[in-house]
Structure formats: structure tokens, C-alpha cells
Amino acid sequence: MVEDAVTKPPLGVRVRRAVSRTLLVVGGLVTLVCVLLPIACWRDDMAIERNVGQAVAQVDSVAFNRTVVRYATPDGRVIIPSQGVLYPAGLKVGDNVRVEYDQTNPELTRVAGRSAVLSLLPVGTFLLAVWIVIAAVVTVLRRFGTRV
């Protein structure tokens, strides 16, 4: 029993180590998602490029999570993508905007001239901020642990 108390670190040290490891795992998962997001955008862009159709769309609504547009295909169908349009930055309700869409899946629509490259800056900035916070917290936990 006495040997266990001598070889086992104090509870505070174990908790700080566990918190540090958990933060690093969470950071790794966030990094994985941030790497997969531009890849998914690129995949969508490639699908549109394979069967590209073009139209002029009207912006019906702009919200935080999606921008809804309405456009007509050459065969007369009116399309309103349920997930909204890709790369909608700067659009306002009532705007008319050129869009490109996948003719085999008109739900997949993006603003013409925009691509997955636009996802790199916000994703990269978010990832940098996450790792700065994680590094700061882990550093504080390590320094606090040496003073005990």
C-alpha cells in the first residue's frame, strides 16, 4: 500500500495530465474535420465541373447556415436547393447571381466563379485559433503542475 502512494502521482497531477491529453485529442479531431471540409468542398466542385449547367438565380433568403436561391433550368424546372448555395459570401436577398450547378443533381449549386479555395482562409484561421487556445491551456496546466 505504501509503495502505491510513492509511485503514483498526486491526483492533481493526474487530472492536469488527463485534461492536457483530452485537449490534444480534441484538437486532433478538430484538425481532422478542418482538413476534411475543404476536401468535401473540392469534391462538390469536381461534381459540378463534370456536368456543369449555368443559370441566373435569385437570392430568396440569407441566414447564418444557408443562403437559399431559386433558378430555372433550360428544361423549365425551377430549382431551390434545399441545402442552399455553395460559397454565398456577400449575397443579399433579392440579388440576381450567376450560378453553376451539377446537371445530374441540381441540388448541388455554387455561385459562379467561386470554388473550394474560398474555404481555406476561414478553416485555416479557425484551426490556428483552436491550436493557440489549446497550446495556451496546456502550457498553463504544465506550469501550474510544476509549482505544486
C-alpha positions as CSV (number, residue, x, y, z in Angstrom):
1,M,0.0,0.0,0.0
2,V,2.8,2.4,0.8
3,E,4.6,1.6,-2.5
4,D,1.4,2.7,-4.4
5,A,1.3,6.0,-2.7
6,V,5.0,6.6,-3.5
7,T,4.9,5.6,-7.2
8,K,1.5,7.1,-8.1
9,P,1.5,10.8,-8.9
10,P,-0.9,13.1,-6.9
11,L,-4.5,13.4,-8.0
12,G,-3.9,17.0,-9.2
13,V,-1.1,16.0,-11.5
14,R,-3.1,13.1,-12.9
15,V,-6.1,15.4,-13.6
16,R,-3.9,18.0,-15.3
17,R,-2.4,15.3,-17.5
18,A,-5.8,13.9,-18.4
19,V,-7.1,17.4,-19.2
20,S,-4.0,18.1,-21.4
21,R,-4.3,14.8,-23.2
22,T,-8.1,15.3,-23.7
23,L,-7.4,18.8,-25.2
24,L,-4.8,17.4,-27.6
25,V,-7.2,14.7,-28.7
26,V,-10.0,17.2,-29.2
27,G,-7.5,19.4,-31.2
28,G,-6.6,16.4,-33.3
29,L,-10.3,15.7,-34.1
30,V,-10.9,19.4,-34.9
31,T,-7.9,19.3,-37.2
32,L,-9.2,16.2,-39.0
33,V,-12.6,17.9,-39.6
34,C,-10.9,21.1,-40.8
35,V,-8.9,19.0,-43.3
36,L,-11.9,17.1,-44.5
37,L,-14.0,20.2,-45.0
38,P,-12.0,21.7,-47.9
39,I,-11.7,18.2,-49.4
40,A,-15.5,17.9,-49.3
41,C,-15.8,21.3,-51.0
42,W,-13.3,20.3,-53.7
43,R,-15.3,17.0,-54.2
44,D,-18.5,19.1,-54.7
45,D,-16.7,21.4,-57.1
46,M,-15.5,18.4,-59.2
47,A,-19.0,17.0,-59.4
48,I,-20.3,20.4,-60.7
49,E,-17.4,20.6,-63.2
50,R,-18.2,17.1,-64.6
51,N,-21.8,18.2,-65.6
52,V,-21.8,21.9,-65.4
53,G,-25.0,23.9,-66.0
54,Q,-25.3,27.6,-65.7
55,A,-28.3,29.8,-64.7
56,V,-29.2,33.1,-63.2
57,A,-30.6,32.7,-59.7
58,Q,-32.5,35.0,-57.4
59,V,-31.5,35.1,-53.7
60,D,-34.6,34.3,-51.7
61,S,-33.2,34.2,-48.2
62,V,-29.9,34.7,-46.4
63,A,-29.3,33.1,-43.0
64,F,-26.3,32.1,-40.9
65,N,-26.4,28.4,-42.0
66,R,-27.6,28.7,-45.6
67,T,-28.5,31.0,-48.5
68,V,-31.5,30.0,-50.5
69,V,-31.6,30.7,-54.2
70,R,-34.1,30.0,-56.9
71,Y,-33.3,29.4,-60.6
72,A,-34.7,27.8,-63.7
73,T,-33.0,25.1,-65.7
74,P,-33.1,25.1,-69.5
75,D,-35.9,22.5,-69.5
76,G,-38.1,24.8,-67.4
77,R,-37.8,23.2,-63.9
78,V,-37.5,25.7,-61.0
79,I,-34.8,24.5,-58.6
80,I,-34.5,25.7,-55.0
81,P,-31.5,23.7,-53.5
82,S,-32.6,22.6,-50.0
83,Q,-29.1,23.0,-48.6
84,G,-28.6,26.4,-50.2
85,V,-25.9,27.6,-52.5
86,L,-22.2,27.0,-52.0
87,Y,-19.9,29.9,-51.4
88,P,-22.6,32.5,-50.7
89,A,-20.5,35.3,-49.1
90,G,-21.8,38.8,-49.9
91,L,-25.2,37.8,-51.3
92,K,-28.3,39.8,-50.2
93,V,-32.0,38.9,-50.5
94,G,-33.3,40.0,-53.9
95,D,-29.8,39.8,-55.7
96,N,-29.6,38.1,-59.0
97,V,-26.5,36.0,-59.2
98,R,-25.0,33.6,-61.8
99,V,-24.8,30.1,-60.5
100,E,-23.2,26.8,-61.7
101,Y,-24.9,23.5,-60.9
102,D,-24.5,19.8,-61.4
103,Q,-27.0,18.9,-64.2
104,T,-27.3,15.4,-62.8
105,N,-28.0,16.8,-59.3
106,P,-29.3,20.4,-59.4
107,E,-29.3,20.5,-55.6
108,L,-25.6,20.9,-55.8
109,T,-25.2,24.6,-56.8
110,R,-22.5,27.2,-56.3
111,V,-22.1,30.8,-57.1
112,A,-20.4,31.0,-60.5
113,G,-16.6,31.8,-60.4
114,R,-16.2,30.7,-56.7
115,S,-14.5,27.5,-55.6
116,A,-13.2,25.4,-52.7
117,V,-10.3,27.8,-52.4
118,L,-12.6,30.2,-50.6
119,S,-12.9,27.6,-47.7
120,L,-9.2,27.6,-47.0
121,L,-8.9,31.0,-45.2
122,P,-11.8,30.6,-42.7
123,V,-10.9,27.0,-42.0
124,G,-7.2,27.8,-41.6
125,T,-7.9,30.8,-39.3
126,F,-10.3,28.7,-37.1
127,L,-7.8,25.9,-36.9
128,L,-5.0,28.3,-35.9
129,A,-7.2,29.9,-33.2
130,V,-8.1,26.4,-31.8
131,W,-4.4,25.4,-31.6
132,I,-3.4,28.7,-30.0
133,V,-6.0,28.2,-27.3
134,I,-5.1,24.5,-26.7
135,A,-1.4,25.4,-26.6
136,A,-2.0,28.2,-24.1
137,V,-4.2,26.0,-21.8
138,V,-1.7,23.0,-21.9
139,T,1.2,25.4,-21.2
140,V,-0.6,26.8,-18.2
141,L,-1.5,23.4,-16.9
142,R,2.1,22.2,-17.2
143,R,3.5,25.3,-15.4
144,F,0.8,25.0,-12.7
145,G,1.7,21.4,-12.3
146,T,5.4,22.1,-11.6
147,R,4.5,24.6,-8.8
148,V,2.6,22.0,-6.7
